[in-house]
Amino acid sequence: MLSVAILIACALICCALALNTWRLIIGPTTPDRIIAVDTMYINSIALIILLGLHQGSAIYYESALLIALLGFVSTSAFCKYLLRGDIIE
Protein backbone atom coordinates (compact mmCIF):
# COMPACT_ATOMS: atom_id res chain seq x y z
CA MET A 1 0.00 0.00 0.00
CA LEU A 2 2.86 2.36 0.79
CA SER A 3 4.51 1.71 -2.58
CA VAL A 4 1.28 2.67 -4.38
CA ALA A 5 1.06 5.90 -2.40
CA ILE A 6 4.70 6.68 -3.22
CA LEU A 7 4.09 6.11 -6.92
CA ILE A 8 1.01 8.35 -6.87
CA ALA A 9 2.96 11.06 -5.04
CA CYS A 10 5.81 10.77 -7.58
CA ALA A 11 3.36 11.18 -10.45
CA LEU A 12 1.81 14.27 -8.87
CA ILE A 13 5.19 15.81 -8.15
CA CYS A 14 6.27 15.16 -11.75
CA CYS A 15 3.11 16.96 -12.87
CA ALA A 16 4.05 19.87 -10.60
CA LEU A 17 7.55 19.91 -12.11
CA ALA A 18 6.03 20.11 -15.58
CA LEU A 19 3.86 23.05 -14.54
CA ASN A 20 6.89 24.76 -12.97
CA THR A 21 8.78 24.30 -16.21
CA TRP A 22 5.89 25.95 -18.02
CA ARG A 23 6.04 28.90 -15.61
CA LEU A 24 9.81 29.10 -16.08
CA ILE A 25 9.47 29.33 -19.85
CA ILE A 26 6.35 31.50 -20.08
CA GLY A 27 6.69 33.55 -16.88
CA PRO A 28 6.00 37.20 -17.66
CA THR A 29 8.49 38.65 -15.18
CA THR A 30 11.87 37.68 -13.78
CA PRO A 31 10.59 37.14 -10.20
CA ASP A 32 8.09 34.61 -11.57
CA ARG A 33 10.96 32.70 -13.14
CA ILE A 34 13.01 32.83 -9.92
CA ILE A 35 10.09 31.45 -7.92
CA ALA A 36 9.57 28.73 -10.53
CA VAL A 37 13.21 27.63 -10.21
CA ASP A 38 12.96 27.64 -6.42
CA THR A 39 9.80 25.56 -6.54
CA MET A 40 11.51 23.15 -8.93
CA TYR A 41 14.25 22.68 -6.34
CA ILE A 42 11.63 21.88 -3.71
CA ASN A 43 9.87 19.41 -5.99
CA SER A 44 13.12 17.68 -6.88
CA ILE A 45 13.92 17.35 -3.18
CA ALA A 46 10.52 15.74 -2.64
CA LEU A 47 11.16 13.31 -5.50
CA ILE A 48 14.54 12.32 -4.09
CA ILE A 49 13.08 11.76 -0.63
CA LEU A 50 10.29 9.63 -2.11
CA LEU A 51 12.90 7.63 -4.01
CA GLY A 52 14.78 7.13 -0.74
CA LEU A 53 11.61 5.88 0.92
CA HIS A 54 10.93 3.54 -1.97
CA GLN A 55 14.50 2.16 -2.08
CA GLY A 56 14.98 2.13 1.70
CA SER A 57 18.36 3.85 1.48
CA ALA A 58 19.55 6.76 3.60
CA ILE A 59 22.00 8.11 1.00
CA TYR A 60 19.15 9.84 -0.84
CA TYR A 61 18.44 12.03 2.18
CA GLU A 62 21.96 13.41 2.10
CA SER A 63 21.65 14.26 -1.57
CA ALA A 64 18.30 15.95 -0.88
CA LEU A 65 19.99 18.05 1.80
CA LEU A 66 22.72 19.03 -0.64
CA ILE A 67 20.17 20.08 -3.26
CA ALA A 68 18.29 22.08 -0.61
CA LEU A 69 21.46 24.00 0.28
CA LEU A 70 22.25 24.69 -3.36
CA GLY A 71 18.68 25.79 -3.98
CA PHE A 72 18.78 28.26 -1.11
CA VAL A 73 22.09 29.76 -2.19
CA SER A 74 21.08 30.05 -5.84
CA THR A 75 17.73 31.65 -5.01
CA SER A 76 19.46 34.14 -2.72
CA ALA A 77 21.99 34.95 -5.45
CA PHE A 78 19.25 35.41 -8.06
CA CYS A 79 17.33 37.76 -5.79
CA LYS A 80 20.42 39.75 -4.88
CA TYR A 81 21.30 40.09 -8.56
CA LEU A 82 17.75 41.18 -9.34
CA LEU A 83 17.74 43.84 -6.62
CA ARG A 84 21.26 45.23 -6.95
CA GLY A 85 22.45 44.19 -10.39
CA ASP A 86 25.61 42.62 -8.97
CA ILE A 87 26.17 39.55 -6.82
CA ILE A 88 29.60 40.37 -5.39
CA GLU A 89 30.01 43.73 -3.70
Backbone as XML, in Angstrom:
<?xml version="1.0"?>
<chain id="A" units="angstrom">
  <residue number="1" name="MET">
    <atom name="N" x="0.823" y="-1.199" z="0.000"/>
    <atom name="CA" x="0.000" y="0.000" z="0.000"/>
    <atom name="C" x="0.863" y="1.257" z="0.000"/>
  </residue>
  <residue number="2" name="LEU">
    <atom name="N" x="1.976" y="1.201" z="0.738"/>
    <atom name="CA" x="2.863" y="2.359" z="0.787"/>
    <atom name="C" x="3.522" y="2.603" z="-0.573"/>
  </residue>
  <residue number="3" name="SER">
    <atom name="N" x="3.866" y="1.537" z="-1.279"/>
    <atom name="CA" x="4.510" y="1.710" z="-2.584"/>
    <atom name="C" x="3.548" y="2.348" z="-3.595"/>
  </residue>
  <residue number="4" name="VAL">
    <atom name="N" x="2.267" y="2.043" z="-3.493"/>
    <atom name="CA" x="1.279" y="2.666" z="-4.382"/>
    <atom name="C" x="1.151" y="4.157" z="-4.068"/>
  </residue>
  <residue number="5" name="ALA">
    <atom name="N" x="1.149" y="4.489" z="-2.791"/>
    <atom name="CA" x="1.058" y="5.901" z="-2.403"/>
    <atom name="C" x="2.300" y="6.665" z="-2.847"/>
  </residue>
  <residue number="6" name="ILE">
    <atom name="N" x="3.466" y="6.028" z="-2.768"/>
    <atom name="CA" x="4.696" y="6.678" z="-3.216"/>
    <atom name="C" x="4.665" y="6.909" z="-4.718"/>
  </residue>
  <residue number="7" name="LEU">
    <atom name="N" x="4.179" y="5.944" z="-5.466"/>
    <atom name="CA" x="4.093" y="6.114" z="-6.920"/>
    <atom name="C" x="3.102" y="7.213" z="-7.307"/>
  </residue>
  <residue number="8" name="ILE">
    <atom name="N" x="1.991" y="7.284" z="-6.601"/>
    <atom name="CA" x="1.013" y="8.350" z="-6.874"/>
    <atom name="C" x="1.614" y="9.715" z="-6.547"/>
  </residue>
  <residue number="9" name="ALA">
    <atom name="N" x="2.321" y="9.795" z="-5.422"/>
    <atom name="CA" x="2.962" y="11.060" z="-5.038"/>
    <atom name="C" x="4.032" y="11.453" z="-6.049"/>
  </residue>
  <residue number="10" name="CYS">
    <atom name="N" x="4.792" y="10.481" z="-6.553"/>
    <atom name="CA" x="5.807" y="10.765" z="-7.582"/>
    <atom name="C" x="5.160" y="11.292" z="-8.852"/>
  </residue>
  <residue number="11" name="ALA">
    <atom name="N" x="4.053" y="10.714" z="-9.244"/>
    <atom name="CA" x="3.356" y="11.177" z="-10.448"/>
    <atom name="C" x="2.849" y="12.610" z="-10.273"/>
  </residue>
  <residue number="12" name="LEU">
    <atom name="N" x="2.309" y="12.916" z="-9.111"/>
    <atom name="CA" x="1.809" y="14.268" z="-8.873"/>
    <atom name="C" x="2.942" y="15.286" z="-8.796"/>
  </residue>
  <residue number="13" name="ILE">
    <atom name="N" x="4.051" y="14.895" z="-8.219"/>
    <atom name="CA" x="5.189" y="15.809" z="-8.147"/>
    <atom name="C" x="5.788" y="16.027" z="-9.536"/>
  </residue>
  <residue number="14" name="CYS">
    <atom name="N" x="5.806" y="14.989" z="-10.365"/>
    <atom name="CA" x="6.268" y="15.157" z="-11.749"/>
    <atom name="C" x="5.344" y="16.092" z="-12.520"/>
  </residue>
  <residue number="15" name="CYS">
    <atom name="N" x="4.062" y="16.025" z="-12.257"/>
    <atom name="CA" x="3.113" y="16.961" z="-12.866"/>
    <atom name="C" x="3.403" y="18.392" z="-12.397"/>
  </residue>
  <residue number="16" name="ALA">
    <atom name="N" x="3.705" y="18.547" z="-11.122"/>
    <atom name="CA" x="4.050" y="19.869" z="-10.597"/>
    <atom name="C" x="5.348" y="20.382" z="-11.216"/>
  </residue>
  <residue number="17" name="LEU">
    <atom name="N" x="6.308" y="19.504" z="-11.451"/>
    <atom name="CA" x="7.545" y="19.913" z="-12.112"/>
    <atom name="C" x="7.282" y="20.378" z="-13.543"/>
  </residue>
  <residue number="18" name="ALA">
    <atom name="N" x="6.378" y="19.694" z="-14.225"/>
    <atom name="CA" x="6.027" y="20.115" z="-15.583"/>
    <atom name="C" x="5.370" y="21.491" z="-15.579"/>
  </residue>
  <residue number="19" name="LEU">
    <atom name="N" x="4.496" y="21.733" z="-14.625"/>
    <atom name="CA" x="3.855" y="23.049" z="-14.536"/>
    <atom name="C" x="4.860" y="24.136" z="-14.154"/>
  </residue>
  <residue number="20" name="ASN">
    <atom name="N" x="5.838" y="23.793" z="-13.312"/>
    <atom name="CA" x="6.890" y="24.760" z="-12.970"/>
    <atom name="C" x="7.764" y="25.070" z="-14.176"/>
  </residue>
  <residue number="21" name="THR">
    <atom name="N" x="8.019" y="24.071" z="-14.995"/>
    <atom name="CA" x="8.783" y="24.304" z="-16.209"/>
    <atom name="C" x="8.025" y="25.238" z="-17.152"/>
  </residue>
  <residue number="22" name="TRP">
    <atom name="N" x="6.727" y="25.056" z="-17.217"/>
    <atom name="CA" x="5.887" y="25.952" z="-18.021"/>
    <atom name="C" x="5.978" y="27.384" z="-17.507"/>
  </residue>
  <residue number="23" name="ARG">
    <atom name="N" x="5.939" y="27.561" z="-16.191"/>
    <atom name="CA" x="6.040" y="28.904" z="-15.612"/>
    <atom name="C" x="7.430" y="29.482" z="-15.848"/>
  </residue>
  <residue number="24" name="LEU">
    <atom name="N" x="8.450" y="28.631" z="-15.833"/>
    <atom name="CA" x="9.807" y="29.100" z="-16.078"/>
    <atom name="C" x="9.963" y="29.600" z="-17.503"/>
  </residue>
  <residue number="25" name="ILE">
    <atom name="N" x="9.350" y="28.936" z="-18.446"/>
    <atom name="CA" x="9.474" y="29.327" z="-19.847"/>
    <atom name="C" x="8.579" y="30.522" z="-20.168"/>
  </residue>
  <residue number="26" name="ILE">
    <atom name="N" x="7.337" y="30.500" z="-19.703"/>
    <atom name="CA" x="6.347" y="31.502" z="-20.084"/>
    <atom name="C" x="6.279" y="32.681" z="-19.111"/>
  </residue>
  <residue number="27" name="GLY">
    <atom name="N" x="6.833" y="32.530" z="-17.917"/>
    <atom name="CA" x="6.695" y="33.547" z="-16.877"/>
    <atom name="C" x="6.871" y="34.968" z="-17.375"/>
  </residue>
  <residue number="28" name="PRO">
    <atom name="N" x="5.926" y="35.853" z="-17.091"/>
    <atom name="CA" x="6.000" y="37.195" z="-17.664"/>
    <atom name="C" x="7.108" y="38.058" z="-17.055"/>
  </residue>
  <residue number="29" name="THR">
    <atom name="N" x="7.461" y="37.822" z="-15.818"/>
    <atom name="CA" x="8.488" y="38.647" z="-15.183"/>
    <atom name="C" x="9.610" y="37.767" z="-14.643"/>
  </residue>
  <residue number="30" name="THR">
    <atom name="N" x="10.717" y="38.408" z="-14.318"/>
    <atom name="CA" x="11.874" y="37.679" z="-13.776"/>
    <atom name="C" x="11.593" y="37.084" z="-12.399"/>
  </residue>
  <residue number="31" name="PRO">
    <atom name="N" x="10.897" y="37.785" z="-11.484"/>
    <atom name="CA" x="10.595" y="37.141" z="-10.198"/>
    <atom name="C" x="9.740" y="35.879" z="-10.344"/>
  </residue>
  <residue number="32" name="ASP">
    <atom name="N" x="8.858" y="35.841" z="-11.330"/>
    <atom name="CA" x="8.088" y="34.615" z="-11.571"/>
    <atom name="C" x="9.006" y="33.461" z="-11.944"/>
  </residue>
  <residue number="33" name="ARG">
    <atom name="N" x="10.011" y="33.749" z="-12.733"/>
    <atom name="CA" x="10.956" y="32.705" z="-13.136"/>
    <atom name="C" x="11.813" y="32.251" z="-11.956"/>
  </residue>
  <residue number="34" name="ILE">
    <atom name="N" x="12.207" y="33.184" z="-11.102"/>
    <atom name="CA" x="13.006" y="32.827" z="-9.922"/>
    <atom name="C" x="12.199" y="31.941" z="-8.988"/>
  </residue>
  <residue number="35" name="ILE">
    <atom name="N" x="10.944" y="32.272" z="-8.783"/>
    <atom name="CA" x="10.088" y="31.455" z="-7.920"/>
    <atom name="C" x="9.854" y="30.083" z="-8.540"/>
  </residue>
  <residue number="36" name="ALA">
    <atom name="N" x="9.749" y="30.021" z="-9.857"/>
    <atom name="CA" x="9.572" y="28.729" z="-10.528"/>
    <atom name="C" x="10.793" y="27.838" z="-10.331"/>
  </residue>
  <residue number="37" name="VAL">
    <atom name="N" x="11.990" y="28.411" z="-10.430"/>
    <atom name="CA" x="13.211" y="27.630" z="-10.214"/>
    <atom name="C" x="13.294" y="27.156" z="-8.769"/>
  </residue>
  <residue number="38" name="ASP">
    <atom name="N" x="12.943" y="28.025" z="-7.832"/>
    <atom name="CA" x="12.964" y="27.644" z="-6.419"/>
    <atom name="C" x="11.960" y="26.524" z="-6.140"/>
  </residue>
  <residue number="39" name="THR">
    <atom name="N" x="10.803" y="26.605" z="-6.730"/>
    <atom name="CA" x="9.799" y="25.561" z="-6.545"/>
    <atom name="C" x="10.237" y="24.252" z="-7.202"/>
  </residue>
  <residue number="40" name="MET">
    <atom name="N" x="10.984" y="24.361" z="-8.308"/>
    <atom name="CA" x="11.511" y="23.152" z="-8.934"/>
    <atom name="C" x="12.542" y="22.473" z="-8.031"/>
  </residue>
  <residue number="41" name="TYR">
    <atom name="N" x="13.329" y="23.261" z="-7.321"/>
    <atom name="CA" x="14.245" y="22.681" z="-6.339"/>
    <atom name="C" x="13.473" y="21.921" z="-5.263"/>
  </residue>
  <residue number="42" name="ILE">
    <atom name="N" x="12.423" y="22.515" z="-4.766"/>
    <atom name="CA" x="11.632" y="21.876" z="-3.707"/>
    <atom name="C" x="10.994" y="20.592" z="-4.212"/>
  </residue>
  <residue number="43" name="ASN">
    <atom name="N" x="10.478" y="20.618" z="-5.430"/>
    <atom name="CA" x="9.867" y="19.409" z="-5.989"/>
    <atom name="C" x="10.901" y="18.317" z="-6.243"/>
  </residue>
  <residue number="44" name="SER">
    <atom name="N" x="12.093" y="18.698" z="-6.675"/>
    <atom name="CA" x="13.119" y="17.675" z="-6.879"/>
    <atom name="C" x="13.578" y="17.078" z="-5.558"/>
  </residue>
  <residue number="45" name="ILE">
    <atom name="N" x="13.606" y="17.872" z="-4.509"/>
    <atom name="CA" x="13.924" y="17.347" z="-3.180"/>
    <atom name="C" x="12.858" y="16.341" z="-2.746"/>
  </residue>
  <residue number="46" name="ALA">
    <atom name="N" x="11.605" y="16.664" z="-3.002"/>
    <atom name="CA" x="10.524" y="15.745" z="-2.642"/>
    <atom name="C" x="10.632" y="14.441" z="-3.425"/>
  </residue>
  <residue number="47" name="LEU">
    <atom name="N" x="10.992" y="14.522" z="-4.711"/>
    <atom name="CA" x="11.158" y="13.305" z="-5.501"/>
    <atom name="C" x="12.304" y="12.447" z="-4.985"/>
  </residue>
  <residue number="48" name="ILE">
    <atom name="N" x="13.397" y="13.077" z="-4.601"/>
    <atom name="CA" x="14.536" y="12.318" z="-4.093"/>
    <atom name="C" x="14.195" y="11.657" z="-2.763"/>
  </residue>
  <residue number="49" name="ILE">
    <atom name="N" x="13.469" y="12.351" z="-1.911"/>
    <atom name="CA" x="13.075" y="11.760" z="-0.634"/>
    <atom name="C" x="12.116" y="10.593" z="-0.854"/>
  </residue>
  <residue number="50" name="LEU">
    <atom name="N" x="11.188" y="10.739" z="-1.802"/>
    <atom name="CA" x="10.295" y="9.625" z="-2.111"/>
    <atom name="C" x="11.056" y="8.439" z="-2.689"/>
  </residue>
  <residue number="51" name="LEU">
    <atom name="N" x="12.074" y="8.707" z="-3.489"/>
    <atom name="CA" x="12.904" y="7.626" z="-4.006"/>
    <atom name="C" x="13.652" y="6.936" z="-2.873"/>
  </residue>
  <residue number="52" name="GLY">
    <atom name="N" x="14.124" y="7.718" z="-1.905"/>
    <atom name="CA" x="14.781" y="7.131" z="-0.738"/>
    <atom name="C" x="13.842" y="6.272" z="0.086"/>
  </residue>
  <residue number="53" name="LEU">
    <atom name="N" x="12.601" y="6.699" z="0.214"/>
    <atom name="CA" x="11.613" y="5.878" z="0.924"/>
    <atom name="C" x="11.326" y="4.587" z="0.167"/>
  </residue>
  <residue number="54" name="HIS">
    <atom name="N" x="11.235" y="4.704" z="-1.142"/>
    <atom name="CA" x="10.932" y="3.536" z="-1.969"/>
    <atom name="C" x="12.096" y="2.535" z="-1.967"/>
  </residue>
  <residue number="55" name="GLN">
    <atom name="N" x="13.329" y="3.034" z="-2.051"/>
    <atom name="CA" x="14.497" y="2.164" z="-2.080"/>
    <atom name="C" x="14.934" y="1.710" z="-0.694"/>
  </residue>
  <residue number="56" name="GLY">
    <atom name="N" x="14.576" y="2.463" z="0.337"/>
    <atom name="CA" x="14.980" y="2.125" z="1.699"/>
    <atom name="C" x="16.437" y="2.451" z="1.979"/>
  </residue>
  <residue number="57" name="SER">
    <atom name="N" x="16.965" y="3.469" z="1.313"/>
    <atom name="CA" x="18.358" y="3.847" z="1.479"/>
    <atom name="C" x="18.444" y="5.256" z="2.052"/>
  </residue>
  <residue number="58" name="ALA">
    <atom name="N" x="19.399" y="5.459" z="2.953"/>
    <atom name="CA" x="19.550" y="6.761" z="3.602"/>
    <atom name="C" x="20.425" y="7.719" z="2.801"/>
  </residue>
  <residue number="59" name="ILE">
    <atom name="N" x="21.109" y="7.248" z="1.778"/>
    <atom name="CA" x="21.996" y="8.110" z="0.996"/>
    <atom name="C" x="21.205" y="9.168" z="0.226"/>
  </residue>
  <residue number="60" name="TYR">
    <atom name="N" x="19.974" y="8.878" z="-0.102"/>
    <atom name="CA" x="19.149" y="9.838" z="-0.837"/>
    <atom name="C" x="18.819" y="11.067" z="0.010"/>
  </residue>
  <residue number="61" name="TYR">
    <atom name="N" x="18.748" y="10.906" z="1.311"/>
    <atom name="CA" x="18.437" y="12.032" z="2.181"/>
    <atom name="C" x="19.590" y="13.031" z="2.205"/>
  </residue>
  <residue number="62" name="GLU">
    <atom name="N" x="20.809" y="12.513" z="2.137"/>
    <atom name="CA" x="21.958" y="13.410" z="2.102"/>
    <atom name="C" x="22.008" y="14.187" z="0.796"/>
  </residue>
  <residue number="63" name="SER">
    <atom name="N" x="21.668" y="13.543" z="-0.295"/>
    <atom name="CA" x="21.646" y="14.261" z="-1.573"/>
    <atom name="C" x="20.509" y="15.284" z="-1.600"/>
  </residue>
  <residue number="64" name="ALA">
    <atom name="N" x="19.398" y="14.975" z="-0.964"/>
    <atom name="CA" x="18.301" y="15.947" z="-0.881"/>
    <atom name="C" x="18.723" y="17.163" z="-0.057"/>
  </residue>
  <residue number="65" name="LEU">
    <atom name="N" x="19.487" y="16.939" z="0.994"/>
    <atom name="CA" x="19.985" y="18.052" z="1.804"/>
    <atom name="C" x="20.948" y="18.919" z="0.997"/>
  </residue>
  <residue number="66" name="LEU">
    <atom name="N" x="21.785" y="18.288" z="0.204"/>
    <atom name="CA" x="22.719" y="19.030" z="-0.639"/>
    <atom name="C" x="21.978" y="19.879" z="-1.669"/>
  </residue>
  <residue number="67" name="ILE">
    <atom name="N" x="20.959" y="19.326" z="-2.282"/>
    <atom name="CA" x="20.171" y="20.083" z="-3.256"/>
    <atom name="C" x="19.430" y="21.230" z="-2.571"/>
  </residue>
  <residue number="68" name="ALA">
    <atom name="N" x="18.971" y="21.012" z="-1.339"/>
    <atom name="CA" x="18.292" y="22.083" z="-0.606"/>
    <atom name="C" x="19.249" y="23.245" z="-0.330"/>
  </residue>
  <residue number="69" name="LEU">
    <atom name="N" x="20.481" y="22.935" z="0.036"/>
    <atom name="CA" x="21.457" y="24.002" z="0.281"/>
    <atom name="C" x="21.787" y="24.755" z="-1.005"/>
  </residue>
  <residue number="70" name="LEU">
    <atom name="N" x="21.972" y="24.028" z="-2.093"/>
    <atom name="CA" x="22.251" y="24.685" z="-3.365"/>
    <atom name="C" x="21.066" y="25.530" z="-3.838"/>
  </residue>
  <residue number="71" name="GLY">
    <atom name="N" x="19.866" y="25.035" z="-3.601"/>
    <atom name="CA" x="18.678" y="25.792" z="-3.980"/>
    <atom name="C" x="18.555" y="27.087" z="-3.213"/>
  </residue>
  <residue number="72" name="PHE">
    <atom name="N" x="18.858" y="27.040" z="-1.924"/>
    <atom name="CA" x="18.782" y="28.256" z="-1.114"/>
    <atom name="C" x="19.810" y="29.285" z="-1.563"/>
  </residue>
  <residue number="73" name="VAL">
    <atom name="N" x="21.030" y="28.837" z="-1.787"/>
    <atom name="CA" x="22.089" y="29.759" z="-2.193"/>
    <atom name="C" x="21.803" y="30.348" z="-3.566"/>
  </residue>
  <residue number="74" name="SER">
    <atom name="N" x="21.344" y="29.528" z="-4.493"/>
    <atom name="CA" x="21.079" y="30.049" z="-5.836"/>
    <atom name="C" x="19.900" y="31.014" z="-5.847"/>
  </residue>
  <residue number="75" name="THR">
    <atom name="N" x="18.871" y="30.726" z="-5.073"/>
    <atom name="CA" x="17.730" y="31.649" z="-5.013"/>
    <atom name="C" x="18.143" y="32.971" z="-4.376"/>
  </residue>
  <residue number="76" name="SER">
    <atom name="N" x="18.966" y="32.912" z="-3.347"/>
    <atom name="CA" x="19.462" y="34.140" z="-2.724"/>
    <atom name="C" x="20.317" y="34.943" z="-3.703"/>
  </residue>
  <residue number="77" name="ALA">
    <atom name="N" x="21.145" y="34.255" z="-4.472"/>
    <atom name="CA" x="21.989" y="34.948" z="-5.446"/>
    <atom name="C" x="21.147" y="35.573" z="-6.557"/>
  </residue>
  <residue number="78" name="PHE">
    <atom name="N" x="20.139" y="34.846" z="-7.031"/>
    <atom name="CA" x="19.253" y="35.406" z="-8.059"/>
    <atom name="C" x="18.551" y="36.661" z="-7.555"/>
  </residue>
  <residue number="79" name="CYS">
    <atom name="N" x="18.041" y="36.604" z="-6.334"/>
    <atom name="CA" x="17.326" y="37.757" z="-5.787"/>
    <atom name="C" x="18.257" y="38.943" z="-5.568"/>
  </residue>
  <residue number="80" name="LYS">
    <atom name="N" x="19.472" y="38.667" z="-5.085"/>
    <atom name="CA" x="20.425" y="39.750" z="-4.880"/>
    <atom name="C" x="20.811" y="40.381" z="-6.211"/>
  </residue>
  <residue number="81" name="TYR">
    <atom name="N" x="20.980" y="39.562" z="-7.237"/>
    <atom name="CA" x="21.296" y="40.092" z="-8.564"/>
    <atom name="C" x="20.130" y="40.909" z="-9.114"/>
  </residue>
  <residue number="82" name="LEU">
    <atom name="N" x="18.916" y="40.448" z="-8.853"/>
    <atom name="CA" x="17.751" y="41.180" z="-9.341"/>
    <atom name="C" x="17.603" y="42.529" z="-8.652"/>
  </residue>
  <residue number="83" name="LEU">
    <atom name="N" x="17.899" y="42.586" z="-7.351"/>
    <atom name="CA" x="17.740" y="43.836" z="-6.624"/>
    <atom name="C" x="18.880" y="44.822" z="-6.875"/>
  </residue>
  <residue number="84" name="ARG">
    <atom name="N" x="20.114" y="44.326" z="-6.887"/>
    <atom name="CA" x="21.259" y="45.232" z="-6.949"/>
    <atom name="C" x="21.970" y="45.253" z="-8.289"/>
  </residue>
  <residue number="85" name="GLY">
    <atom name="N" x="21.760" y="44.245" z="-9.112"/>
    <atom name="CA" x="22.449" y="44.192" z="-10.391"/>
    <atom name="C" x="23.835" y="43.586" z="-10.331"/>
  </residue>
  <residue number="86" name="ASP">
    <atom name="N" x="24.289" y="43.218" z="-9.128"/>
    <atom name="CA" x="25.606" y="42.616" z="-8.966"/>
    <atom name="C" x="25.555" y="41.676" z="-7.787"/>
  </residue>
  <residue number="87" name="ILE">
    <atom name="N" x="26.188" y="40.522" z="-7.902"/>
    <atom name="CA" x="26.167" y="39.553" z="-6.816"/>
    <atom name="C" x="27.255" y="39.834" z="-5.802"/>
  </residue>
  <residue number="88" name="ILE">
    <atom name="N" x="28.467" y="40.120" z="-6.285"/>
    <atom name="CA" x="29.599" y="40.374" z="-5.390"/>
    <atom name="C" x="29.747" y="41.865" z="-5.232"/>
  </residue>
  <residue number="89" name="GLU">
    <atom name="N" x="29.856" y="42.290" z="-3.985"/>
    <atom name="CA" x="30.005" y="43.731" z="-3.699"/>
    <atom name="C" x="31.447" y="44.125" z="-3.619"/>
  </residue>
</chain>
